[in-house]
């Protein structure tokens, strides 16, 4: 782990985790990238220009990986089995499989419908642009981009130097190391 909520393979993000307490329950959530559509992700970002989008797309490809990239074709059932086994070992106890309650299923449907609605998908923010976080190690800062890309020639030169010019490494340290 590089930061508390990221898991990396060869310094490339492959998963994120989080957790908290809800009442008396401890809840752990996470994602593990089995596969990833880099192009679609790059298209949905709110960025100041197409040149910036291209830089961000390149940084994303360089900083994020997937299980399929690392291991080749792998079945979801295989990943699920491995995760269940390893969680049980890590927690020192067997996992108990259960089902969502009818109330949880109903709430999930309501949230899913809202997140897939045309109104939600077409939200436009007027908030100032924040740095675009690609991974714990890489964020692209708009103010650097805006002040440095005055000409097409400068844009081309900097595009070739994406790591040196448009990203900042995190100053955090490995909490496990």
C-alpha positions in Angstrom: 0.0 0.0 0.0 1.3 3.4 -0.9 -1.3 5.5 1.0 -4.0 4.3 3.4 -6.6 3.8 0.7 -4.6 2.6 -2.3 -3.1 -0.7 -3.3 -0.4 -0.7 -5.9 1.4 -3.1 -8.2 4.8 -1.8 -9.4 3.8 1.7 -8.3 0.6 1.6 -10.3 -2.8 1.8 -8.6 -4.8 -1.4 -8.8 -7.3 -1.0 -6.0 -8.7 1.4 -3.4 -10.2 0.7 0.0 -12.1 2.5 2.7 -13.8 1.7 5.9 -15.8 3.0 8.9 -18.3 2.2 11.5 -22.1 2.3 11.0 -23.6 1.8 14.4 -22.0 -1.3 15.9 -20.9 -2.7 12.5 -17.4 -2.2 11.0 -17.8 -1.7 7.2 -15.0 -2.2 4.8 -15.4 -1.2 1.1 -13.1 -1.4 -1.8 -12.5 -1.8 -5.4 -10.2 -4.0 -7.3 -9.7 -3.1 -11.0 -10.3 -6.3 -13.0 -10.5 -4.2 -16.2 -10.7 -0.5 -16.8 -11.9 1.7 -19.7 -9.2 4.4 -19.7 -10.6 6.2 -22.8 -14.1 6.6 -21.3 -12.7 7.8 -18.0 -10.6 10.4 -19.8 -13.7 11.6 -21.7 -15.8 12.2 -18.6 -13.3 14.4 -16.7 -14.0 18.1 -16.4 -10.8 19.6 -17.7 -9.8 23.0 -19.2 -8.8 21.8 -22.6 -8.3 18.8 -25.0 -4.5 19.1 -24.5 -4.9 18.8 -20.8 -7.3 15.8 -21.3 -4.5 14.1 -23.3 -1.9 14.7 -20.6 -4.3 13.3 -18.0 -5.1 10.2 -20.2 -1.4 9.5 -20.5 -0.9 9.9 -16.8 -3.8 7.6 -16.1 -2.4 4.9 -18.3 1.0 5.2 -16.7 -0.3 5.2 -13.1 -3.2 2.8 -13.0 -3.2 -1.0 -13.9 -5.7 -3.8 -13.8 -5.7 -7.5 -12.9 -6.1 -8.4 -16.5 -3.0 -6.3 -17.4 -1.0 -8.0 -14.7 -2.3 -11.6 -14.9 -4.0 -11.9 -18.3 -7.5 -13.2 -18.7 -8.9 -14.1 -15.2 -12.4 -15.0 -14.2 -14.4 -13.0 -11.7 -15.3 -16.2 -9.8 -11.6 -17.0 -9.4 -10.9 -13.5 -8.0 -13.9 -13.8 -5.6 -12.7 -17.1 -4.3 -9.1 -15.8 -3.8 -10.4 -12.7 -2.0 -12.7 -14.7 0.3 -9.9 -17.1 1.2 -7.4 -14.3 1.9 -9.9 -12.1 3.9 -10.6 -15.1 6.1 -6.8 -15.7 6.6 -6.2 -12.0 7.3 -9.1 -11.7 9.7 -8.3 -15.0 11.4 -11.8 -16.3 11.1 -14.1 -17.7 8.4 -16.4 -15.3 6.6 -20.1 -15.7 6.8 -21.9 -15.2 3.5 -25.2 -13.4 3.8 -27.8 -11.6 1.7 -28.9 -8.0 1.6 -32.1 -7.3 3.3 -35.2 -6.3 1.3 -34.8 -2.7 2.6 -31.1 -2.6 1.5 -32.1 -3.9 -2.0 -34.9 -1.3 -2.3 -32.5 1.5 -1.2 -29.9 0.3 -3.7 -32.4 0.5 -6.5 -33.4 4.0 -5.6 -29.7 5.2 -5.5 -28.9 3.3 -8.7 -31.8 4.9 -10.6 -30.7 8.4 -9.4 -27.1 7.8 -10.4 -28.2 6.6 -13.8 -30.7 9.4 -14.4 -30.2 11.9 -17.2 -30.4 14.7 -14.7 -27.6 13.3 -12.6 -25.4 12.4 -15.5 -25.7 15.9 -17.0 -24.9 17.8 -13.9 -22.6 20.7 -14.6 -20.4 22.1 -11.9 -19.4 25.7 -11.7 -16.9 25.0 -8.9 -13.3 25.9 -9.5 -11.3 23.1 -11.0 -9.3 21.1 -8.4 -6.2 19.0 -9.1 -7.0 15.9 -11.0 -6.0 13.0 -8.8 -4.9 10.0 -10.9 -3.4 8.0 -8.0 -1.8 8.6 -4.6 1.5 9.4 -6.4 0.1 11.5 -9.3 -2.1 14.6 -9.4 -2.2 17.0 -12.3 -2.6 20.6 -11.3 -4.6 22.9 -13.6 -2.7 26.1 -12.6 0.6 24.6 -13.7 -1.0 23.5 -17.0 -2.6 26.8 -17.7 0.5 28.9 -17.0 2.8 26.7 -19.0 0.8 26.0 -22.2 1.0 29.3 -24.0 1.9 27.9 -27.5 1.3 24.7 -29.4 5.1 24.1 -29.5 5.3 24.4 -25.7 2.3 22.1 -25.4 4.1 19.4 -27.5 7.4 19.8 -25.5 5.6 19.4 -22.2 3.4 16.6 -23.4 6.6 14.6 -23.9 7.6 15.4 -20.3 4.3 14.6 -18.5 5.9 13.2 -15.4 8.3 16.1 -14.9 6.0 19.0 -15.6 2.4 18.2 -14.9 2.5 15.8 -12.0 3.4 16.2 -8.4 4.5 13.2 -6.3 2.7 12.9 -3.0 4.8 13.6 0.1 3.1 10.9 2.1 5.0 7.9 3.3 4.1 4.2 3.3 2.1 3.7 6.6 3.1 0.0 6.6 6.8 0.6 5.9 
